[in-house]
Amino acid sequence: MKVWLISMVVAAGSVSACSQGDDPIIDDAAYKGQQSASFDELSPTEHLRCAGLISAYNRLLNDGSVAADVEREPRLLETMMWHNNAYALPAGLDEQTSMAQLNESREQILASEDASSVAAEAQICVDMVD
């Protein structure tokens, strides 16, 4: 698993993820908009959304669409990959397929959601990775 994670990090560069439109990170109404959900409570689909949100957030940070986040920026790639692996590994996806789905998710998120919403949800996703 370490080798796959390392190769994904190297391949990730400016990778991003895909989204389910305006769906919240967490499907369960009890967790919507709250930071109380833990990493282990997310479904694989929710992990993919988190990976996509973090990737989209990274792009928004890089192009100046959202304010700098000095606390989280150093952790974006690592936390994106934790969420992506939590999605891909249980599904038995290879690296190429996993990264393609992550990129698709990012592009869907960027096309359908406003920058402030992406930032807020991505920050929750980053913060739930210890």
N, CA and C of each residue as an Amber inpcrd file, in Angstrom:
protein
   390
   0.8250000  -1.1790000   0.0000000   0.0000000   0.0000000   0.0000000
   0.8760000   1.2510000   0.0000000   2.0080000   1.2330000   0.7190000
   2.8670000   2.4060000   0.7560000   3.3710000   2.7550000  -0.6360000
   3.7460000   1.7440000  -1.4130000   4.2490000   1.9980000  -2.7600000
   3.1720000   2.6380000  -3.6090000   1.9420000   2.1380000  -3.5290000
   0.8460000   2.6850000  -4.3210000   0.5650000   4.1200000  -3.9130000
   0.5720000   4.3920000  -2.6000000   0.3210000   5.7530000  -2.1280000
   1.4150000   6.6860000  -2.6250000   2.6670000   6.2590000  -2.5210000
   3.7740000   7.0980000  -2.9740000   3.6650000   7.3660000  -4.4670000
   3.3690000   6.3280000  -5.2420000   3.2620000   6.5470000  -6.6820000
   2.0830000   7.4440000  -7.0190000   1.0050000   7.3550000  -6.2370000
  -0.1410000   8.2320000  -6.4730000   0.2110000   9.6720000  -6.1290000
   0.9820000   9.8570000  -5.0730000   1.3760000  11.2100000  -4.6860000
   2.2590000  11.8140000  -5.7670000   3.1950000  11.0310000  -6.2800000
   4.0660000  11.5140000  -7.3450000   3.2490000  11.8390000  -8.5840000
   2.3040000  10.9660000  -8.9260000   1.4850000  11.1710000 -10.1220000
   0.4610000  12.2830000  -9.9320000   0.1300000  12.5890000  -8.6960000
  -0.9560000  13.5230000  -8.4170000  -0.6680000  14.9370000  -8.8940000
   0.5080000  15.4190000  -8.6260000   0.8440000  16.7690000  -9.0460000
  -0.2740000  17.7400000  -8.7520000  -1.0250000  18.1190000  -9.7770000
  -2.1570000  19.0290000  -9.5840000  -3.4540000  18.2860000  -9.8330000
  -3.5320000  17.0900000  -9.3140000  -4.7100000  16.2530000  -9.4780000
  -5.8870000  16.8320000  -8.7170000  -7.0460000  16.5340000  -9.1890000
  -8.2660000  16.9360000  -8.5060000  -9.2940000  15.8280000  -8.5640000
 -10.4760000  16.0820000  -7.9880000 -11.4660000  15.0160000  -7.9370000
 -12.8070000  15.3720000  -8.5320000 -13.7350000  14.3780000  -8.5390000
 -15.0590000  14.5680000  -9.1130000 -16.1200000  14.6990000  -8.0310000
 -17.2470000  15.2250000  -8.4140000 -18.2960000  15.4980000  -7.4560000
 -19.6250000  14.9500000  -7.9150000 -20.5310000  14.9480000  -6.9960000
 -21.8920000  14.5320000  -7.2810000 -22.7860000  15.7750000  -7.3490000
 -22.3290000  16.8030000  -8.0060000 -23.1210000  18.0260000  -8.1060000
 -23.1370000  18.7770000  -6.8040000 -24.3290000  19.0830000  -6.2910000
 -24.4370000  19.8500000  -5.0630000 -24.5470000  18.9720000  -3.8290000
 -24.2640000  17.6860000  -3.9630000 -24.3440000  16.7910000  -2.8170000
 -23.3680000  17.2300000  -1.7440000 -23.7740000  17.1190000  -0.4830000
 -22.8520000  17.4450000   0.5980000 -21.7890000  16.3590000   0.7110000
 -20.7240000  16.6480000   1.4420000 -19.6810000  15.6530000   1.6730000
 -20.3090000  14.4090000   2.2720000 -21.1020000  14.6190000   3.2830000
 -21.6820000  13.5360000   4.0470000 -23.1450000  13.3820000   3.6390000
 -23.5150000  12.1860000   3.2370000 -24.8950000  11.9460000   2.8190000
 -25.8660000  11.9440000   3.9950000 -25.4410000  11.4300000   5.1290000
 -26.2970000  11.3050000   6.2910000 -26.6760000  12.6940000   6.8110000
 -27.9560000  12.9600000   6.9030000 -28.4420000  14.2720000   7.3320000
 -27.9170000  14.6520000   8.7090000 -27.6140000  13.6800000   9.5440000
 -27.1150000  13.9690000  10.8900000 -25.7440000  14.6340000  10.8440000
 -24.9920000  14.4490000   9.7450000 -23.6390000  14.9840000   9.6770000
 -23.5080000  16.1890000   8.7460000 -24.5120000  16.4960000   7.9580000
 -24.3940000  17.5790000   6.9690000 -23.9070000  18.8690000   7.6120000
 -22.8490000  19.4160000   7.0160000 -22.3420000  20.7000000   7.4480000
 -21.6500000  20.6980000   8.7960000 -21.4150000  19.5290000   9.3590000
 -20.7730000  19.4710000  10.6670000 -19.3930000  18.8670000  10.5400000
 -18.5000000  19.2850000  11.3930000 -17.1580000  18.7300000  11.4070000
 -17.0790000  17.5040000  12.2980000 -18.1840000  17.0440000  12.8570000
 -18.1470000  15.9400000  13.8020000 -18.0060000  14.5780000  13.1260000
 -18.2310000  14.5030000  11.8380000 -18.0740000  13.2260000  11.1450000
 -16.5990000  12.8590000  11.1320000 -16.3280000  11.5900000  11.3270000
 -14.9300000  11.1640000  11.3160000 -14.5940000  10.5170000   9.9780000
 -13.3200000  10.4200000   9.7190000 -12.8140000   9.8040000   8.4970000
 -13.4230000   8.4160000   8.3090000 -13.4270000   7.6310000   9.3620000
 -13.9030000   6.2460000   9.2750000 -15.4080000   6.1290000   9.0690000
 -16.1530000   7.1770000   9.3220000 -17.6070000   7.1450000   9.1470000
 -18.0480000   7.4090000   7.7080000 -17.1350000   7.8860000   6.8670000
 -17.5000000   8.2070000   5.4910000 -17.5890000   6.9500000   4.6330000
 -18.5040000   6.9750000   3.6930000 -18.6090000   5.8980000   2.7110000
 -17.5220000   6.0980000   1.6540000 -17.2310000   5.0820000   0.8560000
 -16.2580000   5.2680000  -0.2220000 -16.6160000   6.4350000  -1.1520000
 -17.8800000   6.5920000  -1.4750000 -18.3020000   7.6880000  -2.3450000
 -18.0450000   9.0400000  -1.6780000 -18.2710000   9.1210000  -0.3800000
 -18.0070000  10.3570000   0.3470000 -16.5040000  10.6540000   0.3900000
 -15.6910000   9.5930000   0.4740000 -14.2410000   9.7980000   0.4260000
 -13.8210000  10.3360000  -0.9450000 -14.4150000   9.8200000  -2.0030000
 -14.0980000  10.3420000  -3.3400000 -14.4830000  11.8120000  -3.4310000
 -15.6380000  12.1550000  -2.9120000 -16.0550000  13.5570000  -2.9300000
 -15.0620000  14.4150000  -2.1430000 -14.6320000  13.9430000  -0.9940000
 -13.6460000  14.6990000  -0.2170000 -12.3540000  14.8720000  -1.0010000
 -11.8920000  13.8210000  -1.6380000 -10.6630000  13.9360000  -2.4350000
 -10.8590000  14.9710000  -3.5320000 -12.0100000  14.9490000  -4.1820000
 -12.3200000  15.9200000  -5.2290000 -12.4080000  17.3320000  -4.7010000
 -13.0200000  17.4870000  -3.5340000 -13.1220000  18.8090000  -2.9210000
 -11.7510000  19.3730000  -2.5720000 -10.8980000  18.5260000  -2.0180000
  -9.5610000  18.9890000  -1.6420000  -8.7740000  19.3870000  -2.8850000
  -8.8880000  18.5940000  -3.9390000  -8.1950000  18.9190000  -5.1800000
  -8.7230000  20.2290000  -5.7840000 -10.0370000  20.3810000  -5.7550000
 -10.6400000  21.6220000  -6.2590000 -10.2040000  22.8120000  -5.4010000
 -10.1750000  22.6220000  -4.1040000  -9.7370000  23.6770000  -3.1800000
  -8.2970000  24.0770000  -3.4850000  -7.4520000  23.1040000  -3.7370000
  -6.0640000  23.3830000  -4.0810000  -5.9770000  24.2520000  -5.3340000
  -6.7810000  23.9320000  -6.3300000  -6.7790000  24.7340000  -7.5560000
  -7.2540000  26.1580000  -7.2710000  -8.3150000  26.2780000  -6.4700000
  -8.8370000  27.6060000  -6.1290000  -7.8170000  28.4210000  -5.3350000
  -7.0820000  27.7670000  -4.4480000  -6.0170000  28.4500000  -3.7090000
  -4.9260000  28.9230000  -4.6580000  -4.5460000  28.0490000  -5.5800000
  -3.4550000  28.3660000  -6.5030000  -3.8010000  29.4910000  -7.4680000
  -5.0680000  29.6070000  -7.8480000  -5.4130000  30.6820000  -8.7860000
  -5.9380000  31.9350000  -8.0820000  -5.9040000  31.9280000  -6.7540000
  -6.2840000  33.1120000  -5.9910000  -7.7740000  33.3220000  -5.8320000
  -8.5830000  32.3160000  -6.1530000 -10.0360000  32.4480000  -6.0380000
 -10.5220000  32.4210000  -4.5910000  -9.7180000  31.8660000  -3.7020000
 -10.0340000  31.8510000  -2.2700000  -8.7870000  32.3090000  -1.5160000
  -8.9970000  32.7920000  -0.3110000  -7.8950000  33.2880000   0.5160000
  -6.9460000  32.1570000   0.8980000  -5.6840000  32.5060000   1.0670000
  -4.6690000  31.5250000   1.4750000  -5.0840000  30.8450000   2.7770000
  -4.6610000  29.6100000   2.9260000  -4.9880000  28.8090000   4.1060000
  -3.6750000  28.1900000   4.5960000  -2.8940000  28.9740000   5.3310000
  -1.5540000  28.5340000   5.7250000  -1.5770000  27.3180000   6.6370000
  -2.6680000  27.1270000   7.3440000  -2.7830000  25.9690000   8.2360000
  -2.9690000  24.6740000   7.4520000  -3.7770000  24.7000000   6.4090000
  -4.1290000  23.4690000   5.7040000  -3.3360000  23.2140000   4.4270000
  -2.8740000  24.2670000   3.7630000  -2.2060000  24.0890000   2.4680000
  -1.1080000  23.0320000   2.4830000  -0.2600000  22.9750000   3.5130000
   0.7980000  21.9530000   3.5030000   0.2710000  20.5140000   3.5720000
  -0.9830000  20.3450000   3.9680000  -1.5630000  19.0120000   4.1450000
  -2.5030000  18.5930000   3.0180000  -2.7120000  19.4500000   2.0330000
  -3.7190000  19.1580000   1.0110000  -3.4410000  17.8760000   0.2340000
  -2.2440000  17.7140000  -0.2640000  -1.9440000  16.5230000  -1.0550000
  -2.0730000  15.2590000  -0.2150000  -1.5060000  15.2770000   0.9770000
  -1.5730000  14.1050000   1.8490000  -3.0210000  13.7250000   2.1720000
  -3.8250000  14.7050000   2.5590000  -5.2040000  14.3920000   2.9420000
  -6.0470000  13.9890000   1.7300000  -5.7650000  14.5990000   0.5830000
  -6.4650000  14.1940000  -0.6430000  -6.1970000  12.7160000  -0.9250000
  -4.9380000  12.3070000  -0.7790000  -4.5800000  10.9160000  -1.0730000
  -5.1540000   9.9480000  -0.0420000  -5.2440000  10.3510000   1.2160000
  -5.8870000   9.4890000   2.2110000  -7.3420000   9.2270000   1.8010000
  -8.0480000  10.2870000   1.4390000  -9.4450000  10.1160000   1.0250000
  -9.5360000   9.3080000  -0.2670000  -8.6590000   9.5740000  -1.2170000
  -8.7080000   8.8400000  -2.4740000  -8.4340000   7.3450000  -2.2550000
  -7.4570000   7.0420000  -1.4270000  -7.1750000   5.6330000  -1.1280000
  -8.3420000   4.9550000  -0.4110000  -9.0090000   5.6960000   0.4740000
 -10.1680000   5.1330000   1.1810000 -11.3020000   4.8300000   0.2170000
 -11.3200000   5.5020000  -0.9010000 -12.2920000   5.2170000  -1.9600000
 -11.8180000   4.0830000  -2.8630000 -10.5920000   4.1800000  -3.3350000
 -10.1000000   3.2870000  -4.3880000  -9.7350000   1.8870000  -3.9110000
  -9.0970000   1.7820000  -2.7820000  -8.6140000   0.4730000  -2.3390000
  -9.7360000  -0.5250000  -2.0800000 -10.7950000  -0.1540000  -1.3490000
 -11.8900000  -1.1320000  -1.1490000 -12.5620000  -1.5530000  -2.4640000
 -12.5340000  -0.6600000  -3.4440000 -13.1580000  -0.9640000  -4.7380000
 -12.2190000  -1.7380000  -5.6560000 -10.9670000  -1.9000000  -5.2420000
 -10.0010000  -2.6200000  -6.0610000  -9.6040000  -1.8760000  -7.3260000
  -9.6800000  -0.5550000  -7.2830000  -9.3570000   0.2360000  -8.4660000
  -7.8480000   0.3610000  -8.6330000  -7.3980000   0.3300000  -9.8720000
  -5.9800000   0.5780000 -10.1190000  -5.7330000   2.0850000 -10.0440000
  -4.4610000   2.4340000  -9.9910000  -4.0830000   3.8330000  -9.8240000
  -4.6080000   4.7210000 -10.9500000  -4.4950000   4.2710000 -12.1650000
  -4.9270000   5.0820000 -13.3080000  -6.4220000   5.3680000 -13.2470000
  -7.2120000   4.3610000 -12.9540000  -8.6650000   4.5320000 -12.8560000
  -9.0260000   5.4440000 -11.6960000  -8.3820000   5.2160000 -10.5800000
  -8.6450000   6.0230000  -9.3930000  -8.3420000   7.4930000  -9.6470000
  -7.2020000   7.7760000 -10.2570000  -6.8290000   9.1610000 -10.5100000
  -7.7490000   9.8050000 -11.5520000  -8.1840000   9.0380000 -12.5240000
  -9.1150000   9.5750000 -13.5240000 -10.4370000   9.9570000 -12.8640000
 -10.9140000   9.1320000 -11.9440000 -12.1630000   9.4420000 -11.2560000
 -11.9910000  10.6450000 -10.3310000 -10.8390000  10.7420000  -9.7060000
 -10.5420000  11.8960000  -8.8730000 -10.5470000  13.1790000  -9.7080000
  -9.9010000  13.1400000 -10.8430000  -9.8740000  14.3170000 -11.7230000
 -11.2710000  14.6870000 -12.2110000 -12.0490000  13.6980000 -12.5560000
 -13.4220000  13.9450000 -13.0050000 -14.2390000  14.5950000 -11.8910000
 -14.0730000  14.0850000 -10.6890000 -14.7900000  14.6340000  -9.5470000
 -14.4250000  16.1010000  -9.3360000 -13.1330000  16.4150000  -9.3620000
 -12.6830000  17.7970000  -9.1920000 -13.3290000  18.7190000 -10.2240000
 -13.2970000  18.2900000 -11.4780000 -13.8310000  19.1430000 -12.5400000
 -15.3300000  19.3560000 -12.3830000 -16.0570000  18.3340000 -11.9590000
 -17.5000000  18.4850000 -11.7210000 -17.7580000  19.4580000 -10.5790000
 -16.9610000  19.3550000  -9.5350000 -17.1130000  20.2600000  -8.3910000
 -16.8440000  21.6990000  -8.8170000 -15.7430000  21.9170000  -9.5240000
 -15.3970000  23.2730000  -9.9530000 -16.4470000  23.8600000 -10.8920000
 -17.0650000  23.0240000 -11.7040000 -18.0570000  23.4980000 -12.6660000
 -19.4180000  23.7800000 -12.0240000 -19.6960000  23.1780000 -10.8730000
 -21.0570000  23.2680000 -10.3490000 -21.1860000  23.9380000  -8.9810000
 -20.0770000  24.2260000  -8.3230000 -20.1690000  24.7590000  -6.9680000
 -19.3560000  26.0460000  -6.8320000 -19.8090000  26.9370000  -5.9590000
 -19.0900000  28.1970000  -5.7740000 -17.8550000  27.9840000  -4.9030000
 -16.8890000  28.8530000  -5.0690000 -15.5890000  28.7210000  -4.4210000
 -15.6890000  28.6610000  -2.8980000 -16.5480000  29.4740000  -2.3120000
 -16.6400000  29.4820000  -0.8440000 -17.2000000  28.1710000  -0.3050000
 -18.1430000  27.5750000  -1.0130000 -18.6890000  26.2800000  -0.5910000
 -17.6410000  25.1790000  -0.7100000 -16.8940000  25.2010000  -1.8060000
 -15.8230000  24.2160000  -2.0050000 -14.8060000  24.3460000  -0.8800000
 -14.4060000  25.5690000  -0.5760000 -13.4180000  25.7990000   0.4770000
 -13.9190000  25.2820000   1.8240000 -15.1570000  25.6000000   2.1670000
 -15.7060000  25.1900000   3.4660000 -15.7650000  23.6660000   3.5940000
 -16.2480000  22.9960000   2.5650000 -16.3440000  21.5350000   2.6230000
 -14.9670000  20.8820000   2.5710000 -14.0770000  21.4130000   1.7670000
 -12.7240000  20.8500000   1.6780000 -12.0130000  20.9730000   3.0140000
 -12.2010000  22.0770000   3.7010000 -11.5600000  22.2510000   4.9990000
 -12.0360000  21.1940000   5.9890000 -13.2980000  20.8350000   5.9370000
 -13.8140000  19.7720000   6.7970000 -13.1120000  18.4490000   6.4460000
 -12.9800000  18.1860000   5.1660000 -12.3330000  16.9450000   4.7260000
 -10.8720000  16.8790000   5.1600000 -10.1710000  17.9930000   5.0610000
  -8.7580000  18.0270000   5.4720000  -8.6700000  17.8020000   6.9810000
  -9.5140000  18.4710000   7.7310000  -9.4370000  18.4250000   9.1890000
  -9.7960000  17.0550000   9.7710000 -10.5340000  16.2450000   9.0280000
 -10.9010000  14.9340000   9.5870000  -9.7970000  13.8950000   9.4300000
  -8.7270000  14.2170000   8.7130000  -7.5890000  13.3050000   8.5810000
  -6.5790000  13.6630000   9.6670000  -6.3490000  12.7250000  10.5660000
  -5.3980000  12.9750000  11.6710000  -3.9840000  12.7120000  11.2310000
